[in-house]
Amino acid sequence: MKNNNAPVWIVAEQAGSALQAISLQLVGKARQLADQLGSTLEVVLLGENSRPNSDSLIAAGADTVFIGNAAELSFYQPEIYTEMIVKLAVEQKPGIVLMGSTDMGRELAPLVAARLKTGLTAHCIELEISENKILEQKIPAYGGLITITCPEKRPQMATVAKGVFQKPELDPDRTGTTIPLDLPADLPERINTIEIVREEPEGIPLESASIVVAGGIGACDTAGWGKIADLAGTLKAALGSTRPVVDAGWTELEIMIGQSGKMVSPDLYIGVGLSGEQQHMVGITGAKIMVAINNDAESPVFEQVDYGVVDDCREFIPVLLEKIEQYRNGV
């Protein structure tokens, strides 16, 4: 299947009838990769009531959308999805296949890769095309970034973290091709999803937040952590954390930012009581303005931000909250 100018593929994802943000983020990046390779961008979309989403994918940059639109696909079914994607990949021979590093993508991608007998890189935060037209897949590891390539097998496959790429501007005048897919003649019945119960997260989702306040172990205790949460609430920001805060039991794993957590790219990032360890900082991609509050003037975090405040966050935040309230009241 080796062909460096073969199509670039995205396996898109929808929840119910709603196209997930990660799919548009991937299309935006994959459009760049396809243009560099001189190839086309194709998207596979399986679900129900998915035709409007195919139009959005074309408007975002896709040339072709292979659409499986059926009631049997309304819930993510790993066996059916794998069967349809593998069959299509064998026919169309894509050079690159990208999926979101979501609950679905983390299960589906290795199933597809195993069937196609190719490699897979998980949770990438950057993708580049090398001089010899090989996909360079970058992941956080060993306190930095490492590059993984798949020079021989095709397709080159990767899952990509949510929030690391920007969603492209949609062009409603852009045209593309939509190709319907048939269901397999014999639907696998070993596993059948009956119902999906979704728990709505509290607060503002980290991946889409324009302001992120992240707290570290420098908060010292739950009371200090509570002040950081108050700052996030006052600024209408998403609240994030470092690994030590989760380990201390002050918050849940769902809001951890970093190598094994969420990726964020806000307009404003405020790091409070954290040292700037690479495991956390690698999760902040493309932040426009970065601010740190730490009582240690020698902390590595100050080398990585635009503005720094040297102070005890437990003393500084109450004053900051008071000043914000005064400003809003015109005092």
N, C-alpha and C positions, 0 to 999 in steps of 0.2 A: 504493500500500500504506500511505499515511500514516494512522495512527490511534493517537493517544497512549495510548489505553486498551487497545490490542491486547495479546495475551499476551507475557510475557517468556519467552524461550527460553534454555535452556542446552543445548549439545551436550556431553554427558558423554563420558568416556573410560575405557576399561578396558584393562588389559594382561593378556592371557590371559583369566582370568575375574575378575580383581581390579579393583574399582572404584578409580580413582585419587583421591588426596586432593584434588586441585585441583577435581574435580567436586563434591564435597561442600562445599568452600569457596565455590564459585560459587553453589551452591544456597542456602547461607545468606545470601549478599549479595543474590541475585536475589529471594529471598523478601521482603526489605525493600523492594526496588525495586517489585515487583509490588503490595505492600500500599500503597505511596505512590501508585501509579497507579490503584489500584482495579481491577487486572487479575489474571489468573491466571498461575501459573508452570508452564511446560511444559518437559519435558526430552526430548531425543532421544538414545537410547542404541543404538548399533549394535555387535554383537559376537556371540559364541557363549556359551551358558550364562549369559546376562545377566539372566534373570528374578529371581534373588535380589538383584541390584544394583538393579533397578527398585523393589523393596520398600524398599531402603535410601534411595533417592532420595525416595520418597514420605514415609518417616519423617523425612527431613531437611527437608521443606517443599514438595516438588513436588505440584501438583494432578493433573497428567497426565504419564505417561511414554509416549512413542512408542518402541516397542521393535522393533528389527530383530534377530531372533535366528536366526542361520543359520551353518552351517559356512563358507559363502563369506565371512562377515564376521569370521571368527576373527582374521585379520590385518587391520590397517588398510590399506584399498585406496583411494587418493585418488580415483580415477575413480568407483568405485561409491558411496563415501560422499558425494561431491559430488552425484552424480545423485539419490540418495535424499533428501538434505537439501534440495536446491533444489526438487525436486518437491513435497515436503511443505510447504516455506515458501510456495510459490506458492499452495497450497491453503489453508493455515491463516493466512497473513498475520500473522506475529508482528511486534511493534513493536520489539523488542530481541532480538538474538542474541548470546550470549556464549560464548566458548570459552577454554580454558586456553592460556596462552602456552607450550605444550609443543612437542615436535618435530612431533606431529600437528597441533596447533592452528595453528602458524605456517605450515604448508603448506595445511591445509584451509580456514582462514578466508578467505584471499584468493581461493581458487578459488570458494568459495560467493559471496563479495561481488561478484566480477566477473560471475558468472552472474546475480545478482539486480540488477546495476547500481546498487549502493549503495556507501557509504563504509565504511571500516574503520580503526579506531584500534588500534595494536599495543602490547602490553606495558603496559597500564594498571595503576596502583597504587591508584586510587580511582575510584569511580563514585558519582554523585549525581544526583538528579532536581531539575531547576530549577523555578522557580515556574510556568513555562509548560509543564511536564511533558516537557521535553526531557532526554535523557540527557547528563550532563556527564561526559566521559571524561578523566581526568587522567593525564598521563604526565610522568616526569621529563625535563627539558630545560633548557638554558641556565642550569644551576646552580640550578634550582628546579622548580616544577611549572607546566605549562601545561594549559589546558582546551580540549578539542576537542569540537565538537558537530556533529551531522548534522541540521539543522533541517528539511530538505525530503524527503530520500530515506528509504525504509523497506525493510527493517529497519535500525535503528541497530546497527552491529556493532562488537565490540571483542574483542581477546584480553586476558587478564588474567594477570598474573604469579602464579606459585605462591607461597603463603605469606603473601600480603598480607591475606587475610580468614581469620577463624577458622571452623573447622568447627562447624556447629550441633549442638546436642544432638539425638539421634535420638529420635523419639516412636513407639514400636512400635504404638501405638493409632491413629495417624493414618491416615486412609483417602484413597485417590486412585484414579485410573483408569489402567489400563494398556491401551494400544491397539497391537496388533501391526501391523507394516509388512511389506509384500510386497517381495521382491527385484524389481529391474527385469526385464522380460521378456527383454531382451537385455543380458546382463551385459557391460560393457566388458572387452575382453581385451587392450588395447594394453599395459597394465602389469599384472603379476601378481606379488604378493609370495610368494616360496617359503618363506622362513624369516626369522625375526628373532632375532638374537643379541644378548642384553642383557649389558652389562658391569656387574657389581655394583660400586657405588662403595665405596671404602674409608671406614671411620669412620662417624660419625653424619651422616645427611643434614641439610644446613643448614636446609631449609625446615621440618622437623619438630622441630628441636632445641630443648630447653628452655633450654640454655645455649650461647652462642656466644662463642668467643674469636676476635677478628679482629686480624690483625697488619698493620702498615704498614711503609713503607720505613725507619722509625726503628729497625728491627731491625738495620740497617746491613750485615749480611752473612748468609751461610747459617747460621753458628753462632748468631747472634742469633735468626734465624727458627726454628732448631731449638728454642731455649728457649721460644718462643711455642707451638710445637707440643707441647712437653712439658707446658706449662701446660694446654692443651686436653685432652691425654690424662689428666692427673691429675684434672681436674674432670669427666671423662667428657663433655666438651663437643664440639660441632662446631667445626672449624677453618675460619675464613674469612680472606679477604685483601682488600687494596685493589689497584687496577690497577697501581701502580708495582711491587708485589711480583711480580706476574705478569710484567711487562715485564722485571724483573731476572732472571727465570728461576728463582726460588726455589721456585715452586709452579706449579700448573696453573690454567688458566682456569676449570675446573669449580667452584672454591671461591671465586671472586671475588664479593664482595657489592657491589651498587650499581646505578647507572643501567643499565649494560649487563651486569649479572651477576645473582646470586641475590637474592631478597627474603627477609628473615628477620623473625620476630616472636617472639623468645624471652622467657622469664621474666627471664633475666639476659644482658646483653651486656657484654663486656669488650673495649674497643678498646686495643690495645697499640702504641705507636710510630706512631700515625697522627694526622694533623692535623685531621681532621674536615671534609674537603672534601665539598661537597654531593653530588658524584657518588657517593661512598661512603655517606654518611649517609642518603640518600634510600632506600637499600635496607633500612634498619632500621625496620620499621613495627610499631608497637604494642609495642615492648619495654617490659617492666614496670620493670626497673631497668637503668640504664646506667652503666658505670664506664669511665674513661679513665686510661691511664698514659702520660705524656709528659713529657720533660725540659724542655719550654718552657712556662713558666707562662702565657704569653700566647697559647698555641695556641687556635684557635677551637673545638677539640673540647670544651674545658672549659665552653663556653657551652651545650652541647647534651646534657650528661650529668648524672646525679644525684650522682655522686661522682667526684672526680678525685685522682690521685696524681701529684705533680710529682717525677719521678725518671727516671734513665736505665733503660730497661726491661731492658737487659742486666745491670744490677746488681740491680735490684729483683726480677726474676722468680726468680732462684736463691734469694733470701731468702724470697720468698713460697712457693716450692715446699717449702722446708725447714720453714716454719711450718705449712703444710698437713699435712705428714707428721707433725710433732710433735703436732698437734691430733688427728689420726686415731689416733695411738698413745697418746693420753691423757697426753702429756708436758706 
